[in-house]
């Protein structure tokens, strides 16, 4: 299964990488902030609990269990915010001192959890002791004293818990905002990148269509894209100069040779009209005239292809009914097909308007029909179709001839390239080259396909920029 185009987009991958790096760095920052705030509160509470444990254990070592009990009572009296929690138990698990009625054991055992909720805490205000049934959230630590005594020390963290929740909520909100900013930033990053790339793509498309004057716009920011644009423009200037040089040379050669060939042809025509010329000599002269005509046709084709590639013919573009143009060409070649015993099936459908050069399009269709009739054996069929496919106009010419091998299809539109089996048939190898040039001139392309079960289908596709809706006149 083919991967969707958007998933193969480099700009999308870069935007995802950007968003991932942004989110990753933001997540690390949030975790560090959590560790330095909520973690600091827990470490501060644990330090206070450990200080209480050290005080009791020190008194235990110096004054025995009585000193430990006295130390617990002193710590509870010095407890203005009622945060300290103590429970000192003897080896038989009886309470000796503290403000906890029962130890905060975990369910199913005698292990004291690091943090727990409990009730039955005795709060002391001076000599007055009151027991509260309200639930207390506290953080605990337990230690074993000499002689099997156990000391449980805790701190009420309810207020700190509210602060911790506030910090966590703030961090979660910051993470959500960071995620939204990462998404918006990645979309903006992708849009800017696509805009830069599209400017280069538009220039490349214009060059492909023959407009060698188009250049990549430069924003003036002197960033990497500007440097790339300058490099591409310099390269295009050099290519345009080389193409102009080659075109001038080929045009000069074609013009310079066409004139003497025309003179030779005129002289040969005079010889054919000379009285008393033997029949065999007349045949030789007529063959020479045919060869001169073929050479002149080659030069004419080269000049037309050069003119098309230069893009100068766009000045003659106008609205035209491509269906009518194809029908006219097919009607002209109908008698030739009939003479060779070939059926010509033409279906151009409703009028279809395009913007282009009618003469060039007609010439391209004529080349395709000429090839189809030339290579289709007697009793075969040539089919001509014009159709609108989504936002494209397609002109197809199908034959029932020998077809073209797949390996040769990319090359047959090259200038002067001919198949081995076509060496003995008349032609210069420029017909499909001219068709491909005309298609490019109109923003389209020439596509060659197999005509099942045998034969060839040549399709000219006009780009969406040239295709238009059916003519208004047809609807009326």
Residue, then its C-alpha position, 0 to 999 in steps of 0.5 A: x500500500x502506497x504511503x499517503x503523500x502528506x506522510x512523505x512530506x519533508x516539511x511535515x517531518x521537520x515540523x514534527x521534529x521541531x514540535x518533538x524537540x520543543x515538547x521534549x525540552x519543555x517536558x524536561x523543564x516542567x519535570x525540573x520545576x516539579x523536582x525543585x518545588x514539590x520535591x523540595x517540600x517533601x525533602x524539607x518535611x523529611x528533614x524535619x521528621x529526621x530532626x525529631x527522630x534524632x532528638x528522641x534517639x539522642x535522649x534515649x541513648x543518654x536517659x533511657x526510655x524515660x528520656x525518650x518519653x520526655x523528649x516526645x512530650x517536649x516536642x509536642x508541647x513545642x508544636x504551635x501549628x499542630x504539625x508534629x505527630x508522634x507515637x512511641x510504643x513499647x515492645x508489647x505495642x503499647x503506647x508510651x507517648x505521642x499524640x497518635x491513638x493508633x499507628x498508621x499501619x498499611x492495611x494487612x501489615x505493620x509497615x508504616x507508609x511514607x504518607x497516609x491519612x488517619x484520624x484520632x490525633x490528639x492536638x495539644x494547646x498548652x496543658x489542654x489535650x483534645x482529640x480530633x476526628x477530622x482526617x489528617x494527611x501526614x508524612x511518616x517515618x519509623x525507626x526502631x529504638x534499643x530494647x524493641x521500642x518503636x518510634x513513629x514520627x510524622x508531619x501534617x502535610x495538608x497545607x503543603x499538600x494544597x500548595x503541592x496540588x496548586x503547583x502541579x495544576x500550574x505545571x500541567x497548565x503550563x505543559x498544555x500551553x507549551x503543547x499548544x505553542x509547539x503545535x502552532x509553532x510547528x505549523x508556522x514553521x511548516x508554512x514558512x518552509x513550504x512558502x520558500x520551497x513553493x517559490x523554488x518549485x514555481x520557478x522550476x515548473x516555469x522553466x520546464x514549461x519553457x519560460x527561461x526568464x523566470x527566476x527564484x525570488x529573493x527576500x533580501x534577508x540573506x538567509x540560507x534560502x536567499x543564498x540557495x535562490x541566488x545559486x539557483x538563479x546563477x545556474x539558470x542564467x548559465x543554462x539559459x545562456x547555453x540554451x540560447x547559444x545552442x538554439x542560435x547555432x541550430x537556427x543558423x544552421x537550419x536557416x543557412x542550409x534551408x536556403x541552398x536546399x531550396x535552390x537545389x530543389x528549384x534546380x531539380x524542378x527545372x531539370x524535370x521540366x527539361x525536354x527529352x529527359x530519359x525516364x530513368x533520369x526523371x525518376x532519379x531526379x524525383x527521388x532526389x527532390x523527395x530526399x531534399x524535401x525530407x531534409x527540409x522537413x527535418x530542418x522545419x521540425x527542428x526550427x519549430x521545436x526550438x521555437x516551442x521550447x523558447x516559449x515564444x509561441x505563448x504569445x499566440x495563446x487564445x481560447x480554443x475548442x480542443x475537441x473541434x480541433x481534434x475532430x478537424x485533424x481526424x477528418x483530414x486523416x480519415x481518407x488516408x486511413x480508409x485508403x490503407x484499410x484502417x478503421x478510424x474511430x473518432x469520439x471527441x465528445x462535448x466541446x472542451x475549451x483550453x487556452x493554447x495555440x490551435x495550430x501547434x495542438x493540431x500539428x501534435x495530433x496530426x503527428x500522432x495520427x500519422x504515426x498511428x496510421x503508418x504503423x497500424x496494419x490493414x484491418x486494424x483500428x485507430x481510435x481518437x478520444x478527447x475527454x475531461x479527467x477531473x481538472x485535466x483535458x486528455x487527448x488520446x490516439x490509440x492504434x492496433x500496431x506493434x506498439x513500443x517496448x516499455x524500455x524504449x518508451x522513455x526515449x522515443x520522444x528524444x530527437x532523432x531517436x527511432x526504433x530498430x524496426x522503424x529504420x526502414x520506414x520514412x521519418x526523421x525521429x522528430x515527430x514525438x519530440x515535437x508532440x512532447x514539446x507542444x504538450x510541455x508548452x501547454x503545461x502538460x505532458x506526453x504519455x505512452x501506454x500499451x493498448x491492450x491486447x496490442x498496440x500503443x496509446x499516446x495521450x497528451x494531457x493538458x495541465x489544469x492551468x490550461x483546462x477549462x470547463x466546457x464551452x458556454x456555447x455548448x451549454x446554450 
